[in-house]
Amino acid sequence: MTDTPPEPLDEDAAWAAFDARDRSADGRFVVAVKTTGIYCRPSCAARRPRREHVRFLDTPQAARAAGFRACLRCLPDEVTRDRQAVAAAISLIDAAEAPPALGTLAARVGYAPHHFHRLFKRATGVTPAAYARARRTARAARALAAEPSITAALYEAGYAAPSRFYADSDQRLGMAPGQWRRGGEGVSIVWAVVPSPMGPLLVATTDRGIARIAFEDDEQTLARSLPGASIRPADTNMHDRIARIVASTEAPDPLLPEPARRLSFIEAVSRALLDAS
């Protein structure tokens, strides 16, 4: 049995990605410029050459074999290493009881803190600290449902002090922790399902913050998890405003683990919604 040969590179699609500086194409091919003799990532920030001066090659190795040298601006040979470092950092954050400091996280994956901060945000759309907050928020919601008290829930979620937990609950749960434990008792929630680059996204808000953001195509899970709340669809203006914010949020690197991509996207949308409120 012979191996199936790889599909040939679609040069029209490659040019479109290069022209748009599409970072999701990084690692899928490189762009070699005949007039300069260099090859770049598709997302390289350098000025675009004319199309007839460009070659698309599957790998950096192929570009070097053809006589091109790596761009010193976008460092195309570092794409795989960068992606592996971000994925490793995500695993460290996911496994940590409390959010790791940036310096600690960067050192563990072999990068300087400032450079890794920029690298992580470029790949995920959020900073390491924001990703850690999103992970802690998810843990807090689960802990409030499972733990015997609010105090036990906040420490289980990774909070060091009650004050931060209560401050976060307003924006991140849309209600006080006690109301969340009582199924949203007395809380009014408005929801909308809008398209996103990663599939239908449910966004549910209260007058205090965000009650739920999840990749769901209806409100059924929201209603089951918060049966004490008054839940209604968003009006047209709010629906359209949410849709615009979600549509303007870029999807994370498609080659990162899917759970991390989803959490990062949800966090980016959450931040945009809170900033716009």
Secondary structure, 3 states (H helix, E strand, C coil): CCCCCCCCCCHHHHHHHHHCCCHHHECCEEEEECCCCEEECCCCCCCCCCHHHEEEECCHHHHHHCCCEECCCCCHHHHHHHHHHHHHHHHHHHHCCCCCCHHHHHHHHCCCHHHHHHHHHHHHCCCHHHHHHHHHHHHHHHHHHHCCCHHHHHHHHCCCCHHHHHHHHHHHHCCCHHHHHCCCCCCEEEEEEECCCCCCEEEEECCCCEEEEECCCCCHHHHHHCCCCEEEECCHHHHHHHHHHHHCCCCCCCCCCHHHHHHHHHHHHHHHHHHHC
